[in-house]
Amino acid sequence: MKRIIFASLIGGVLLQAQVLPGINSKGGAMTLPEGKLKMGIKHIYMKRDTMFDGSKEVTNQQNLDATANITLLVLKYGVSKNFDIRVALPYKHIDATAKLGTNDVAIDNKGIGDMVVMGRYVVLPMAEYGYQLSVGAGVKLPTGSTDDGFQKAPPFAQNTNTPLPTQMGTGEYEYKAELGISKLINEDMRVDFHTMYTYRPKAKHNYDFGDELSYDLSFTAAVTDKINLGLEYNGKYNTDTDMGDDTNAMLRSKLPFKAFSGTVGYITPEIEFVPFGKPKIHVGMGVSFLAHYNVAEYQPLEKTRYTFRLGYLF
């Protein structure tokens, strides 16, 4: 009987607590209560005009000037006490210019990207263990376009398409597995850890984006009943990529448009506004600063990334 009462109290705290998970932490191990629905909108802005090779910043030989705006619509639903599902649909706008030899290249691509569907199950619940551990799995669906109206590469590339990193989708399914851990400290602080592995088969044009391992650690605290402050570490590792049939050796050595490969980490301070003192509605912003990197080949990275989110719990 005492365990049931304690579990009910913990469930109420998770639903009503002022402190929210970090803006990039994917909620750690938390799931929505049964029958609850949450809608979120996240917007990410990044600018890439700096090139890197290995652990060094190098000259931007092609004068790459690229920006990306990605807006994610996320829906979460509590299917049962310990299981929820999530759907994320991105809308992307990629705008870039570069000079390849005597050719000026301009890309302005926009549209719906690849949808992700995930399920998460609580293995060790907070009420019994004092922390929560969850596992999950999902799939990325090839809903984004790969060839509608996209720019051609310069003539020396033998009229191949611009490589897939500048397009909305990959044209292939990807498979994901996740693990999360969350710990509440009183009602005003929390720590969340999340890691996800993504297996990527070769995409359209025999393009290999490389498999990815991401890992996020966040600490957030409610400093008032309406303001949360947080700090995160966001890292990822990607295996080597291969542009396949979509390019050739000459183009690969010169082209700044490449899918990420290597290791990178960001530090993200953030602030969240909870206007009604409960997380029914919340608005947040985080700024990610490049902390370390070791990339597999000559490629661009953003030094800063701006993230905005709006959440509403029905």
C-alpha positions as MATLAB code, in Angstrom:
seq = 'MKRIIFASLIGGVLLQAQVLPGINSKGGAMTLPEGKLKMGIKHIYMKRDTMFDGSKEVTNQQNLDATANITLLVLKYGVSKNFDIRVALPYKHIDATAKLGTNDVAIDNKGIGDMVVMGRYVVLPMAEYGYQLSVGAGVKLPTGSTDDGFQKAPPFAQNTNTPLPTQMGTGEYEYKAELGISKLINEDMRVDFHTMYTYRPKAKHNYDFGDELSYDLSFTAAVTDKINLGLEYNGKYNTDTDMGDDTNAMLRSKLPFKAFSGTVGYITPEIEFVPFGKPKIHVGMGVSFLAHYNVAEYQPLEKTRYTFRLGYLF';
ca = [
       0.000    0.000    0.000;
       2.815    2.412    0.880;
       4.514    1.647   -2.429;
       1.323    2.467   -4.340;
       0.928    5.784   -2.513;
       4.588    6.664   -3.133;
       4.273    5.788   -6.819;
       1.245    8.050   -7.130;
       3.102   10.913   -5.494;
       6.090   10.477   -7.802;
       3.811   10.382  -10.842;
       2.240   13.654   -9.747;
       5.637   15.257   -9.292;
       6.754   14.197  -12.786;
       3.636   15.661  -14.335;
       3.419   18.864  -12.288;
       7.043   19.638  -11.427;
       8.339   23.031  -12.460;
      11.673   21.713  -13.738;
      11.802   20.504  -17.348;
      14.323   18.351  -19.236;
      17.107   20.025  -21.209;
      16.297   21.400  -24.631;
      18.448   18.782  -26.424;
      18.245   15.923  -23.902;
      15.267   14.173  -25.561;
      13.681   13.890  -22.129;
      16.297   11.506  -20.747;
      14.302    8.459  -19.621;
      10.956   10.133  -19.022;
       7.710    9.018  -20.658;
       4.296   10.674  -20.715;
       1.592    9.362  -18.359;
      -1.014    7.103  -19.903;
      -3.508    8.991  -22.057;
      -1.540   12.256  -22.077;
      -0.614   14.033  -25.317;
       2.142   16.607  -25.755;
       2.895   18.742  -28.789;
       6.230   20.463  -29.258;
       7.752   22.724  -31.877;
      11.530   23.052  -32.008;
      13.409   25.385  -34.347;
      17.160   25.038  -34.943;
      19.274   27.655  -36.727;
      22.901   27.078  -37.695;
      25.430   28.778  -39.944;
      28.359   26.971  -41.525;
      31.080   29.199  -42.966;
      34.086   27.636  -41.228;
      35.965   24.523  -42.394;
      37.761   21.941  -40.266;
      40.086   19.007  -40.867;
      41.013   16.632  -38.067;
      41.296   18.721  -34.901;
      42.192   21.969  -36.696;
      40.283   24.862  -38.176;
      41.481   25.359  -41.766;
      41.011   27.835  -44.604;
      37.566   27.959  -46.167;
      38.948   27.373  -49.671;
      35.565   27.456  -51.418;
      34.170   30.439  -49.483;
      31.299   28.290  -48.260;
      28.508   30.329  -46.695;
      25.681   28.034  -45.637;
      22.718   28.379  -43.296;
      20.179   25.805  -42.216;
      16.806   26.383  -40.583;
      15.121   23.219  -39.308;
      11.678   23.243  -37.687;
      10.550   20.055  -35.949;
       6.945   19.235  -35.105;
       6.974   16.632  -32.335;
       3.994   14.707  -30.946;
       4.220   12.417  -27.898;
       1.479   10.177  -26.524;
       1.381    8.031  -23.381;
       0.132    4.640  -24.569;
       0.361    2.980  -21.146;
       1.850    3.575  -17.719;
       5.416    2.813  -18.851;
       5.306    3.259  -22.621;
       4.928    6.207  -24.982;
       5.374    6.899  -28.680;
       6.866    9.926  -30.433;
       6.627   11.238  -33.970;
       8.929   13.996  -35.277;
       8.474   15.623  -38.684;
      11.064   18.196  -39.840;
      10.756   21.055  -42.304;
      14.143   22.147  -43.649;
      15.503   25.167  -45.479;
      19.130   24.884  -46.614;
      20.681   27.939  -48.268;
      24.322   27.861  -49.366;
      26.811   29.451  -51.751;
      30.339   28.343  -52.608;
      32.959   28.760  -55.312;
      34.311   25.574  -56.879;
      37.123   26.433  -59.269;
      35.675   29.002  -61.661;
      32.102   27.906  -60.898;
      29.775   29.663  -58.486;
      27.423   27.203  -56.803;
      24.175   28.274  -55.142;
      21.782   25.949  -53.332;
      18.389   26.928  -51.958;
      16.487   23.784  -50.995;
      13.436   23.598  -48.760;
      10.762   21.074  -47.904;
       9.621   18.322  -45.558;
      12.391   16.033  -44.323;
      12.422   12.431  -43.139;
       9.920   11.545  -40.385;
      11.066    9.680  -37.252;
       8.798    7.355  -35.234;
      10.037    6.120  -31.816;
       8.683    4.085  -28.923;
      10.057    4.291  -25.356;
       9.579    1.818  -22.487;
      10.415    2.331  -18.800;
      12.542   -0.553  -17.513;
      13.335    0.817  -14.034;
      10.647    3.259  -12.804;
      11.406    6.290  -10.665;
       8.920    5.281   -7.955;
      10.796    2.073   -7.133;
      14.436    2.950   -7.765;
      14.764    6.699   -7.160;
      15.885    7.161  -10.759;
      14.411    6.088  -14.081;
      15.894    4.000  -16.882;
      14.212    3.607  -20.252;
      14.976    1.952  -23.566;
      13.500    2.688  -26.961;
      13.617    1.909  -30.650;
      12.370    3.494  -33.820;
      12.733    4.117  -37.506;
      13.340    7.095  -39.765;
      11.039    7.025  -42.777;
      12.188    8.323  -46.210;
       9.487   10.991  -46.470;
      11.841   13.772  -47.610;
      12.505   14.433  -51.282;
      15.893   13.516  -52.779;
      15.704   14.694  -56.380;
      12.963   17.262  -57.020;
      14.453   20.453  -58.430;
      17.848   20.133  -56.763;
      20.930   21.829  -58.148;
      23.457   20.092  -60.352;
      27.135   20.003  -59.411;
      29.721   21.924  -61.521;
      30.687   20.598  -64.991;
      33.911   18.968  -63.801;
      31.757   16.636  -61.651;
      30.438   15.019  -64.848;
      26.889   16.287  -64.341;
      26.210   14.341  -61.161;
      23.705   15.637  -58.622;
      24.680   17.803  -55.699;
      25.415   15.346  -52.818;
      22.570   14.352  -50.551;
      23.522   16.426  -47.453;
      21.926   19.418  -49.203;
      18.651   17.603  -49.866;
      15.606   17.039  -47.684;
      15.834   13.248  -47.327;
      18.117   10.271  -47.858;
      15.713    8.033  -49.773;
      16.274    5.166  -47.310;
      15.037    3.881  -43.939;
      17.252    4.291  -40.871;
      16.965    2.332  -37.606;
      17.408    3.748  -34.103;
      17.936    2.415  -30.568;
      18.033    4.601  -27.440;
      18.763    4.447  -23.719;
      17.923    7.140  -21.184;
      18.471    7.763  -17.472;
      16.770   10.490  -15.412;
      17.104   11.537  -11.790;
      14.982   14.092   -9.942;
      16.637   16.024   -7.109;
      13.786   17.267   -4.959;
      11.211   18.949   -7.198;
      13.470   21.729   -8.468;
      16.445   19.989  -10.117;
      16.960   17.104  -12.503;
      19.719   15.300  -14.372;
      19.058   13.557  -17.694;
      21.320   11.363  -19.801;
      20.364   10.073  -23.239;
      22.204    8.155  -25.916;
      21.004    6.969  -29.312;
      22.541    4.738  -31.965;
      21.422    5.158  -35.587;
      22.116    2.466  -38.167;
      22.112    3.862  -41.703;
      22.034    1.580  -44.746;
      23.317    3.107  -47.957;
      21.001    5.809  -49.221;
      20.003    6.904  -52.710;
      22.831    7.075  -55.301;
      24.706    4.508  -53.142;
      25.462    7.298  -50.635;
      26.672    6.181  -47.190;
      25.918    8.721  -44.439;
      27.720    6.650  -41.788;
      26.253    5.294  -38.549;
      25.822    7.700  -35.632;
      26.141    7.538  -31.853;
      24.792   10.606  -30.030;
      25.036   11.308  -26.282;
      23.518   14.133  -24.245;
      23.916   14.998  -20.565;
      21.855   17.819  -19.061;
      21.310   19.485  -15.704;
      18.300   21.765  -15.243;
      16.938   23.632  -12.244;
      13.849   25.711  -11.484;
      15.293   28.944  -10.106;
      11.788   30.424   -9.718;
       8.311   29.004  -10.266;
       8.412   30.351  -13.836;
      12.097   30.176  -14.875;
      14.298   27.127  -15.510;
      18.018   27.364  -16.183;
      20.075   24.518  -17.604;
      23.420   23.378  -18.932;
      24.020   20.510  -21.342;
      26.786   18.625  -23.064;
      25.767   17.402  -26.519;
      28.103   15.080  -28.397;
      28.057   12.670  -31.310;
      30.288   10.323  -33.257;
      29.720    9.425  -36.915;
      31.548    6.764  -38.863;
      33.154    7.657  -42.196;
      30.881    8.643  -45.077;
      31.001    7.691  -48.737;
      29.408    9.796  -51.487;
      28.967    6.694  -53.636;
      27.624    7.162  -57.157;
      26.687   10.782  -56.493;
      30.185   12.181  -56.922;
      33.779   11.337  -57.833;
      37.184   11.612  -56.177;
      37.923   15.067  -57.611;
      34.613   16.478  -56.443;
      34.880   14.903  -52.995;
      38.278   16.477  -52.341;
      36.976   19.947  -53.225;
      33.318   19.932  -52.293;
      32.518   21.546  -48.921;
      29.024   19.991  -48.825;
      29.665   16.800  -46.864;
      27.751   14.753  -44.319;
      29.391   14.902  -40.889;
      31.971   12.258  -39.983;
      34.120   12.205  -36.843;
      33.537   13.376  -33.286;
      32.102   16.673  -32.066;
      30.842   18.112  -28.768;
      28.890   21.234  -27.781;
      28.158   22.997  -24.486;
      24.624   24.387  -24.314;
      23.412   26.895  -21.704;
      19.659   27.403  -21.834;
      16.653   29.112  -20.297;
      13.026   27.997  -20.113;
       9.950   30.106  -19.335;
       7.037   28.343  -17.632;
       4.358   31.070  -17.584;
       1.842   29.276  -15.367;
       4.234   27.608  -12.935;
       3.493   24.157  -14.372;
       4.839   22.665  -17.608;
       1.505   22.720  -19.433;
       3.007   25.457  -21.598;
       6.719   26.212  -21.775;
       8.977   28.268  -24.044;
      12.732   27.786  -24.132;
      15.966   28.793  -25.860;
      19.451   27.307  -25.902;
      22.733   28.328  -27.547;
      25.219   25.551  -28.333;
      28.919   26.438  -28.477;
      31.482   24.206  -30.191;
      33.637   22.708  -27.408;
      35.769   20.061  -29.161;
      35.986   18.272  -32.495;
      37.993   15.756  -34.478;
      36.518   15.356  -37.950;
      37.385   12.566  -40.372;
      38.047   14.810  -43.392;
      37.830   18.383  -44.668;
      34.287   19.522  -43.843;
      32.221   22.345  -42.314;
      30.912   22.660  -38.755;
      28.788   25.299  -37.081;
      30.547   27.081  -34.212;
      27.232   28.057  -32.636;
      23.737   26.626  -32.912;
      20.536   28.320  -31.744;
      17.580   26.227  -30.584;
      14.086   27.438  -29.677;
      11.216   25.282  -28.439;
       7.562   25.566  -27.502;
       5.745   22.788  -25.670;
       2.089   22.253  -24.811;
       0.762   19.395  -22.661;
      -2.865   18.547  -23.404;
];
